[in-house]
Amino acid sequence: ILRSCIRPTQMDWVSKLPAIEFVINLARSESTRYSPFFLNTGRMPRAMIWDAPSSDGCPSVKAYAQRTKLTLTAAHDAPLTARVVRMNKRRHTCSFVVGDLVYIS
């Protein structure tokens, strides 16, 4: 991202870092399906000054904590679920029946 934002003289990259950090923290993760901003604060930041304010108003502390807990739980479970699905694709059924001889190492 940094390479595409700086000028050919490469003298302005320091001034671009805050905006680039903002963009990276705003991007949703493929594995968790949440952005770092959302996992840390429980909401997405308003990126533009002309965005309309959120319609949910000020949620109560209990509702905010519950929503944040559910979000973090979902973000934690998403990679685990993906891993289970991926591993189950490679799994094959056993063809053993009672009475078969098997080798145990």
Distance bins in CASP14 RR format, pairs under 12 A and 6 or more apart:
PFRMAT RR
TARGET T0000
AUTHOR 0000-0000-0000
RMODE 2
METHOD distances of the structure
MODEL  1
1 13 0 0 0 0 0 1 0 0 0 0 0
1 16 0 0 0 0 1 0 0 0 0 0 0
1 17 0 0 0 0 0 1 0 0 0 0 0
1 19 0 0 0 0 1 0 0 0 0 0 0
1 20 1 0 1 0 0 0 0 0 0 0 0
1 21 0 0 0 0 1 0 0 0 0 0 0
1 22 0 0 0 0 0 1 0 0 0 0 0
1 23 1 0 0 1 0 0 0 0 0 0 0
1 24 1 0 0 1 0 0 0 0 0 0 0
1 25 0 0 0 0 0 1 0 0 0 0 0
1 26 0 0 0 0 0 1 0 0 0 0 0
1 27 0 0 0 0 1 0 0 0 0 0 0
2 10 0 0 0 0 0 1 0 0 0 0 0
2 12 0 0 0 0 0 1 0 0 0 0 0
2 13 1 0 0 1 0 0 0 0 0 0 0
2 14 0 0 0 0 0 1 0 0 0 0 0
2 15 0 0 0 0 0 1 0 0 0 0 0
2 16 1 0 0 1 0 0 0 0 0 0 0
2 17 1 0 0 1 0 0 0 0 0 0 0
2 18 0 0 0 0 0 1 0 0 0 0 0
2 19 0 0 0 0 0 1 0 0 0 0 0
2 20 1 0 1 0 0 0 0 0 0 0 0
2 21 0 0 0 0 0 1 0 0 0 0 0
2 23 0 0 0 0 0 1 0 0 0 0 0
2 24 0 0 0 0 0 1 0 0 0 0 0
3 10 0 0 0 0 1 0 0 0 0 0 0
3 13 0 0 0 0 1 0 0 0 0 0 0
3 16 0 0 0 0 0 1 0 0 0 0 0
3 20 0 0 0 0 0 1 0 0 0 0 0
4 13 0 0 0 0 0 1 0 0 0 0 0
4 16 0 0 0 0 1 0 0 0 0 0 0
4 20 0 0 0 0 1 0 0 0 0 0 0
4 23 0 0 0 0 0 1 0 0 0 0 0
5 12 0 0 0 0 1 0 0 0 0 0 0
5 13 1 0 0 1 0 0 0 0 0 0 0
5 14 0 0 0 0 0 1 0 0 0 0 0
5 15 0 0 0 0 1 0 0 0 0 0 0
5 16 1 0 1 0 0 0 0 0 0 0 0
5 17 0 0 0 0 1 0 0 0 0 0 0
5 18 0 0 0 0 0 1 0 0 0 0 0
5 19 1 0 0 1 0 0 0 0 0 0 0
5 20 1 0 0 1 0 0 0 0 0 0 0
5 21 0 0 0 0 0 1 0 0 0 0 0
5 23 0 0 0 0 1 0 0 0 0 0 0
5 24 0 0 0 0 0 1 0 0 0 0 0
6 12 1 0 1 0 0 0 0 0 0 0 0
6 13 1 0 1 0 0 0 0 0 0 0 0
6 14 0 0 0 0 1 0 0 0 0 0 0
6 15 0 0 0 0 1 0 0 0 0 0 0
6 16 1 0 0 1 0 0 0 0 0 0 0
6 17 0 0 0 0 0 1 0 0 0 0 0
6 19 0 0 0 0 0 1 0 0 0 0 0
6 20 0 0 0 0 1 0 0 0 0 0 0
7 13 0 0 0 0 1 0 0 0 0 0 0
7 15 0 0 0 0 0 1 0 0 0 0 0
7 16 0 0 0 0 1 0 0 0 0 0 0
10 16 0 0 0 0 0 1 0 0 0 0 0
12 19 0 0 0 0 0 1 0 0 0 0 0
12 20 0 0 0 0 0 1 0 0 0 0 0
13 19 0 0 0 0 0 1 0 0 0 0 0
13 20 0 0 0 0 1 0 0 0 0 0 0
14 20 0 0 0 0 0 1 0 0 0 0 0
16 22 0 0 0 0 0 1 0 0 0 0 0
16 23 0 0 0 0 0 1 0 0 0 0 0
17 23 0 0 0 0 0 1 0 0 0 0 0
17 24 0 0 0 0 0 1 0 0 0 0 0
18 24 0 0 0 0 0 1 0 0 0 0 0
18 25 0 0 0 0 0 1 0 0 0 0 0
19 25 0 0 0 0 0 1 0 0 0 0 0
19 26 0 0 0 0 0 1 0 0 0 0 0
19 47 0 0 0 0 0 1 0 0 0 0 0
20 26 0 0 0 0 0 1 0 0 0 0 0
20 27 0 0 0 0 0 1 0 0 0 0 0
21 27 0 0 0 0 0 1 0 0 0 0 0
21 36 0 0 0 0 0 1 0 0 0 0 0
21 37 0 0 0 0 0 1 0 0 0 0 0
22 35 0 0 0 0 0 1 0 0 0 0 0
22 36 0 0 0 0 0 1 0 0 0 0 0
22 37 0 0 0 0 1 0 0 0 0 0 0
22 44 0 0 0 0 0 1 0 0 0 0 0
22 45 0 0 0 0 1 0 0 0 0 0 0
22 46 0 0 0 0 0 1 0 0 0 0 0
22 47 1 0 0 1 0 0 0 0 0 0 0
22 48 0 0 0 0 0 1 0 0 0 0 0
23 35 0 0 0 0 0 1 0 0 0 0 0
23 36 0 0 0 0 0 1 0 0 0 0 0
23 37 0 0 0 0 0 1 0 0 0 0 0
23 45 0 0 0 0 0 1 0 0 0 0 0
23 47 0 0 0 0 1 0 0 0 0 0 0
24 35 0 0 0 0 1 0 0 0 0 0 0
24 36 1 0 0 1 0 0 0 0 0 0 0
24 37 0 0 0 0 1 0 0 0 0 0 0
25 34 0 0 0 0 0 1 0 0 0 0 0
25 35 1 0 0 1 0 0 0 0 0 0 0
25 36 1 0 1 0 0 0 0 0 0 0 0
25 37 1 0 1 0 0 0 0 0 0 0 0
25 38 0 0 0 0 1 0 0 0 0 0 0
25 39 0 0 0 0 1 0 0 0 0 0 0
25 40 0 0 0 0 1 0 0 0 0 0 0
25 41 0 0 0 0 0 1 0 0 0 0 0
25 44 0 0 0 0 0 1 0 0 0 0 0
25 45 0 0 0 0 1 0 0 0 0 0 0
25 47 0 0 0 0 0 1 0 0 0 0 0
26 34 0 0 0 0 0 1 0 0 0 0 0
26 35 1 0 1 0 0 0 0 0 0 0 0
26 36 0 0 0 0 1 0 0 0 0 0 0
26 37 1 0 1 0 0 0 0 0 0 0 0
26 38 0 0 0 0 1 0 0 0 0 0 0
26 39 0 0 0 0 0 1 0 0 0 0 0
26 40 0 0 0 0 0 1 0 0 0 0 0
26 41 0 0 0 0 0 1 0 0 0 0 0
26 43 0 0 0 0 0 1 0 0 0 0 0
26 44 1 0 0 1 0 0 0 0 0 0 0
26 45 1 0 0 1 0 0 0 0 0 0 0
26 46 0 0 0 0 0 1 0 0 0 0 0
26 47 1 0 0 1 0 0 0 0 0 0 0
26 48 0 0 0 0 0 1 0 0 0 0 0
27 33 0 0 0 0 0 1 0 0 0 0 0
27 34 0 0 0 0 0 1 0 0 0 0 0
27 35 1 0 0 1 0 0 0 0 0 0 0
27 36 0 0 0 0 1 0 0 0 0 0 0
27 37 0 0 0 0 1 0 0 0 0 0 0
27 38 0 0 0 0 0 1 0 0 0 0 0
27 44 0 0 0 0 0 1 0 0 0 0 0
27 47 0 0 0 0 0 1 0 0 0 0 0
28 34 1 0 0 1 0 0 0 0 0 0 0
28 35 1 0 1 0 0 0 0 0 0 0 0
28 36 0 0 0 0 1 0 0 0 0 0 0
28 37 0 0 0 0 1 0 0 0 0 0 0
28 38 0 0 0 0 1 0 0 0 0 0 0
28 39 0 0 0 0 0 1 0 0 0 0 0
28 44 0 0 0 0 1 0 0 0 0 0 0
28 75 0 0 0 0 0 1 0 0 0 0 0
28 78 0 0 0 0 0 1 0 0 0 0 0
29 35 1 0 0 1 0 0 0 0 0 0 0
29 36 1 0 0 1 0 0 0 0 0 0 0
29 37 0 0 0 0 0 1 0 0 0 0 0
29 38 0 0 0 0 1 0 0 0 0 0 0
29 39 0 0 0 0 1 0 0 0 0 0 0
29 74 0 0 0 0 0 1 0 0 0 0 0
29 75 1 0 0 1 0 0 0 0 0 0 0
29 78 0 0 0 0 1 0 0 0 0 0 0
29 79 0 0 0 0 1 0 0 0 0 0 0
29 82 0 0 0 0 0 1 0 0 0 0 0
30 78 0 0 0 0 1 0 0 0 0 0 0
30 79 0 0 0 0 1 0 0 0 0 0 0
30 82 0 0 0 0 1 0 0 0 0 0 0
31 74 0 0 0 0 0 1 0 0 0 0 0
31 75 0 0 0 0 1 0 0 0 0 0 0
31 76 0 0 0 0 0 1 0 0 0 0 0
31 77 0 0 0 0 0 1 0 0 0 0 0
31 78 1 0 0 1 0 0 0 0 0 0 0
31 79 1 0 1 0 0 0 0 0 0 0 0
31 80 0 0 0 0 1 0 0 0 0 0 0
31 81 0 0 0 0 1 0 0 0 0 0 0
31 82 1 0 0 1 0 0 0 0 0 0 0
31 83 0 0 0 0 1 0 0 0 0 0 0
31 86 0 0 0 0 0 1 0 0 0 0 0
32 38 0 0 0 0 1 0 0 0 0 0 0
32 39 1 0 0 1 0 0 0 0 0 0 0
32 71 0 0 0 0 1 0 0 0 0 0 0
32 72 0 0 0 0 1 0 0 0 0 0 0
32 73 0 0 0 0 0 1 0 0 0 0 0
32 74 1 0 0 1 0 0 0 0 0 0 0
32 75 1 0 1 0 0 0 0 0 0 0 0
32 76 1 0 0 1 0 0 0 0 0 0 0
32 77 0 0 0 0 1 0 0 0 0 0 0
32 78 1 0 1 0 0 0 0 0 0 0 0
32 79 1 0 0 1 0 0 0 0 0 0 0
32 80 0 0 0 0 0 1 0 0 0 0 0
32 81 0 0 0 0 0 1 0 0 0 0 0
32 82 0 0 0 0 1 0 0 0 0 0 0
33 39 0 0 0 0 0 1 0 0 0 0 0
33 71 0 0 0 0 0 1 0 0 0 0 0
33 74 1 0 0 1 0 0 0 0 0 0 0
33 75 1 0 0 1 0 0 0 0 0 0 0
33 76 0 0 0 0 0 1 0 0 0 0 0
33 77 0 0 0 0 0 1 0 0 0 0 0
33 78 1 0 1 0 0 0 0 0 0 0 0
33 79 0 0 0 0 1 0 0 0 0 0 0
33 81 0 0 0 0 0 1 0 0 0 0 0
33 82 0 0 0 0 0 1 0 0 0 0 0
34 40 0 0 0 0 1 0 0 0 0 0 0
34 41 0 0 0 0 0 1 0 0 0 0 0
34 42 0 0 0 0 1 0 0 0 0 0 0
34 43 0 0 0 0 0 1 0 0 0 0 0
34 44 0 0 0 0 1 0 0 0 0 0 0
34 68 0 0 0 0 0 1 0 0 0 0 0
34 70 0 0 0 0 0 1 0 0 0 0 0
34 71 1 0 0 1 0 0 0 0 0 0 0
34 72 0 0 0 0 1 0 0 0 0 0 0
34 73 0 0 0 0 0 1 0 0 0 0 0
34 74 1 0 0 1 0 0 0 0 0 0 0
34 75 1 0 1 0 0 0 0 0 0 0 0
34 76 0 0 0 0 0 1 0 0 0 0 0
34 77 0 0 0 0 0 1 0 0 0 0 0
34 78 0 0 0 0 1 0 0 0 0 0 0
34 79 0 0 0 0 0 1 0 0 0 0 0
35 41 0 0 0 0 1 0 0 0 0 0 0
35 42 0 0 0 0 1 0 0 0 0 0 0
35 43 0 0 0 0 0 1 0 0 0 0 0
35 44 1 0 0 1 0 0 0 0 0 0 0
35 45 0 0 0 0 1 0 0 0 0 0 0
35 47 0 0 0 0 0 1 0 0 0 0 0
35 71 0 0 0 0 0 1 0 0 0 0 0
35 75 0 0 0 0 1 0 0 0 0 0 0
36 42 0 0 0 0 0 1 0 0 0 0 0
36 44 0 0 0 0 0 1 0 0 0 0 0
36 45 0 0 0 0 0 1 0 0 0 0 0
36 71 0 0 0 0 0 1 0 0 0 0 0
36 72 0 0 0 0 0 1 0 0 0 0 0
36 75 0 0 0 0 0 1 0 0 0 0 0
37 43 1 0 0 1 0 0 0 0 0 0 0
37 44 1 0 0 1 0 0 0 0 0 0 0
37 45 1 0 1 0 0 0 0 0 0 0 0
37 46 0 0 0 0 0 1 0 0 0 0 0
37 47 0 0 0 0 1 0 0 0 0 0 0
37 71 0 0 0 0 0 1 0 0 0 0 0
38 44 1 0 1 0 0 0 0 0 0 0 0
38 45 0 0 0 0 1 0 0 0 0 0 0
38 67 0 0 0 0 0 1 0 0 0 0 0
38 68 0 0 0 0 1 0 0 0 0 0 0
38 70 0 0 0 0 0 1 0 0 0 0 0
38 71 1 0 0 1 0 0 0 0 0 0 0
38 72 0 0 0 0 1 0 0 0 0 0 0
38 74 0 0 0 0 0 1 0 0 0 0 0
38 75 0 0 0 0 1 0 0 0 0 0 0
39 67 0 0 0 0 0 1 0 0 0 0 0
39 68 0 0 0 0 1 0 0 0 0 0 0
39 69 0 0 0 0 0 1 0 0 0 0 0
39 70 0 0 0 0 0 1 0 0 0 0 0
39 71 1 0 0 1 0 0 0 0 0 0 0
39 72 1 0 0 1 0 0 0 0 0 0 0
39 73 0 0 0 0 0 1 0 0 0 0 0
39 74 0 0 0 0 1 0 0 0 0 0 0
39 75 1 0 1 0 0 0 0 0 0 0 0
39 76 0 0 0 0 1 0 0 0 0 0 0
39 78 0 0 0 0 0 1 0 0 0 0 0
40 68 0 0 0 0 1 0 0 0 0 0 0
40 71 0 0 0 0 0 1 0 0 0 0 0
40 72 0 0 0 0 1 0 0 0 0 0 0
40 75 0 0 0 0 0 1 0 0 0 0 0
41 64 0 0 0 0 1 0 0 0 0 0 0
41 67 0 0 0 0 0 1 0 0 0 0 0
41 68 0 0 0 0 1 0 0 0 0 0 0
41 71 0 0 0 0 0 1 0 0 0 0 0
41 72 0 0 0 0 0 1 0 0 0 0 0
42 54 0 0 0 0 0 1 0 0 0 0 0
42 56 0 0 0 0 0 1 0 0 0 0 0
42 59 0 0 0 0 0 1 0 0 0 0 0
42 63 0 0 0 0 0 1 0 0 0 0 0
42 64 1 0 0 1 0 0 0 0 0 0 0
42 65 0 0 0 0 1 0 0 0 0 0 0
42 66 0 0 0 0 0 1 0 0 0 0 0
42 67 1 0 0 1 0 0 0 0 0 0 0
42 68 1 0 1 0 0 0 0 0 0 0 0
42 69 0 0 0 0 0 1 0 0 0 0 0
42 70 0 0 0 0 0 1 0 0 0 0 0
42 71 1 0 0 1 0 0 0 0 0 0 0
42 72 0 0 0 0 1 0 0 0 0 0 0
42 74 0 0 0 0 0 1 0 0 0 0 0
42 75 0 0 0 0 0 1 0 0 0 0 0
43 53 0 0 0 0 0 1 0 0 0 0 0
43 54 1 0 0 1 0 0 0 0 0 0 0
43 56 0 0 0 0 1 0 0 0 0 0 0
43 57 0 0 0 0 0 1 0 0 0 0 0
43 58 0 0 0 0 0 1 0 0 0 0 0
43 59 0 0 0 0 1 0 0 0 0 0 0
43 64 0 0 0 0 1 0 0 0 0 0 0
43 67 0 0 0 0 1 0 0 0 0 0 0
43 68 0 0 0 0 1 0 0 0 0 0 0
43 71 0 0 0 0 1 0 0 0 0 0 0
44 51 0 0 0 0 1 0 0 0 0 0 0
44 54 0 0 0 0 1 0 0 0 0 0 0
44 71 0 0 0 0 0 1 0 0 0 0 0
45 51 0 0 0 0 1 0 0 0 0 0 0
45 54 0 0 0 0 0 1 0 0 0 0 0
46 52 0 0 0 0 1 0 0 0 0 0 0
46 53 1 0 0 1 0 0 0 0 0 0 0
46 54 0 0 0 0 1 0 0 0 0 0 0
56 63 0 0 0 0 1 0 0 0 0 0 0
56 64 0 0 0 0 0 1 0 0 0 0 0
56 67 0 0 0 0 0 1 0 0 0 0 0
57 63 0 0 0 0 0 1 0 0 0 0 0
57 64 0 0 0 0 0 1 0 0 0 0 0
58 64 0 0 0 0 1 0 0 0 0 0 0
59 65 0 0 0 0 1 0 0 0 0 0 0
59 66 0 0 0 0 1 0 0 0 0 0 0
59 67 1 0 0 1 0 0 0 0 0 0 0
59 68 0 0 0 0 0 1 0 0 0 0 0
60 66 0 0 0 0 1 0 0 0 0 0 0
60 67 0 0 0 0 0 1 0 0 0 0 0
61 67 0 0 0 0 0 1 0 0 0 0 0
61 68 0 0 0 0 0 1 0 0 0 0 0
62 68 0 0 0 0 0 1 0 0 0 0 0
62 69 0 0 0 0 0 1 0 0 0 0 0
63 69 0 0 0 0 0 1 0 0 0 0 0
63 70 0 0 0 0 0 1 0 0 0 0 0
64 70 0 0 0 0 0 1 0 0 0 0 0
64 71 0 0 0 0 0 1 0 0 0 0 0
65 71 0 0 0 0 0 1 0 0 0 0 0
65 72 0 0 0 0 0 1 0 0 0 0 0
66 72 0 0 0 0 0 1 0 0 0 0 0
66 73 0 0 0 0 0 1 0 0 0 0 0
67 73 0 0 0 0 0 1 0 0 0 0 0
67 74 0 0 0 0 0 1 0 0 0 0 0
68 74 0 0 0 0 0 1 0 0 0 0 0
68 75 0 0 0 0 0 1 0 0 0 0 0
69 75 0 0 0 0 0 1 0 0 0 0 0
69 76 0 0 0 0 0 1 0 0 0 0 0
70 76 0 0 0 0 0 1 0 0 0 0 0
70 77 0 0 0 0 0 1 0 0 0 0 0
71 77 0 0 0 0 0 1 0 0 0 0 0
71 78 0 0 0 0 0 1 0 0 0 0 0
72 78 0 0 0 0 0 1 0 0 0 0 0
73 80 0 0 0 0 0 1 0 0 0 0 0
73 81 0 0 0 0 0 1 0 0 0 0 0
74 80 0 0 0 0 0 1 0 0 0 0 0
74 81 0 0 0 0 1 0 0 0 0 0 0
75 81 0 0 0 0 0 1 0 0 0 0 0
76 82 0 0 0 0 0 1 0 0 0 0 0
77 83 0 0 0 0 0 1 0 0 0 0 0
77 84 0 0 0 0 0 1 0 0 0 0 0
78 84 0 0 0 0 0 1 0 0 0 0 0
78 85 0 0 0 0 0 1 0 0 0 0 0
79 85 0 0 0 0 0 1 0 0 0 0 0
79 86 0 0 0 0 0 1 0 0 0 0 0
80 86 0 0 0 0 0 1 0 0 0 0 0
80 87 0 0 0 0 0 1 0 0 0 0 0
81 87 0 0 0 0 0 1 0 0 0 0 0
81 88 0 0 0 0 0 1 0 0 0 0 0
82 88 0 0 0 0 0 1 0 0 0 0 0
82 89 0 0 0 0 0 1 0 0 0 0 0
83 89 0 0 0 0 0 1 0 0 0 0 0
83 90 0 0 0 0 0 1 0 0 0 0 0
84 90 0 0 0 0 0 1 0 0 0 0 0
84 91 0 0 0 0 0 1 0 0 0 0 0
85 91 0 0 0 0 0 1 0 0 0 0 0
94 100 0 0 0 0 1 0 0 0 0 0 0
94 102 0 0 0 0 1 0 0 0 0 0 0
95 102 0 0 0 0 0 1 0 0 0 0 0
96 102 1 0 0 1 0 0 0 0 0 0 0
96 103 0 0 0 0 0 1 0 0 0 0 0
96 104 0 0 0 0 0 1 0 0 0 0 0
END
